[in-house]
Amino acid sequence: GAIMKPAEYWRKRSDWSKYLLKTGKVVASSFIHVAPSAQAEYSPYSFVVVAVEGENLECMGTPGEKLEKGDRVRFVLRRVAASTPAEPIPYGLKVEKVL
């Protein structure tokens, strides 16, 4: 099975444009009910491993959407953490279910 590494997800931000709006398939999923403070306003959410273009990528799901293995998803640009008005708004890739 796929091993999920949330810290690695945050370090791979530079490849966003390569995956934005592409679709893939969920190969592993965890549903996060209680998140770290920076992501608390987005919980509950799924943290998933997505197979896309021959790679496995780790990504947050959109808030409240429970993703499961086998779901077809699309990469979208969304806020990924809370920020104060003085800080830049942290955007990043998330996935949403494609119906």
N, C-alpha and C positions, 0 to 999 in steps of 0.2 A: 504493500500500500504506500501511498504518498505520505511523506513526513511534512508536517506543517511547521514553519519557522517564522512567526510574526516579525521578529527583528529583521530578518532578511528582506521581507516585503518592503520595509521602510527604506532600505538601502538601495533598492532597485528603481527608484523614481525616475531615473534618467531615460528609461525606455518608453515613457508614456505614449508618445506620438506613434510609435510602432504598433501599439495595440488598441488605441482609441477607436471605438465603434466596431471592432472585430468581434466575432462570435467564437465561443468555445464550449466545452463540455465540462461540467463539474466532475472531478474524479475523487474528491474527498471534501468533507464539510464538517464544521463544528458550529453549533449555534451558541453565540456568546450572549448570556443573560446579564452578567455583571462585567462591565468593561473598565479599563483604566480610566482615570479622570478625564484625560484628553478626548476619549471616545465615548464617554458615558452618555452624552446627549443623543448618540446614534444607536444606543442599545435598546432592544435586542437586535442583533445582526448576525449574519453568517460570515464566518471566515473560511474561505474555500481555496482549494487547489484546482486550477482550471487548465485543461489541456487545450492549447491553441497553437496552431502552426508548428507542431512537433515539439513544443516546449510545455513544461508544467509551470504555471505562475501562481503565486499566492496573492490573494486579494480579499478585501472586505466586500461584503454584499451591501446593497442599499438597505437603509434602516427598516427593521420590521419584517423583511422578506426572508422566509426560511428556505434556504436552498439545499437541495439534496443531490447525492451522487446521481449522475445521469442527466441532470437539468441542463438545458441549453441556455447559455448566458451571453450577454453583450457587455463589453467594457465601455464605461461611461466616466466622465470627469465630474467629480463631486467633492464637497468638503469632506475631509478625512479626520479632522480634529478640531477641538474648540480653540478659540483664540480670543484675546482681548482686543478692544478697538484700536489699540496702538500697534498691534502685531499684524503681519501679513496674514491673509486668510489662507490656511493650508488646504490646497486642493490636491487631489490625486485620483488614481484609477480605482473605481469600484465596479462591481458587476451587478447587472440586473437580469432577472429571468426574461427570456424571450418566449413568448407564447406561440 
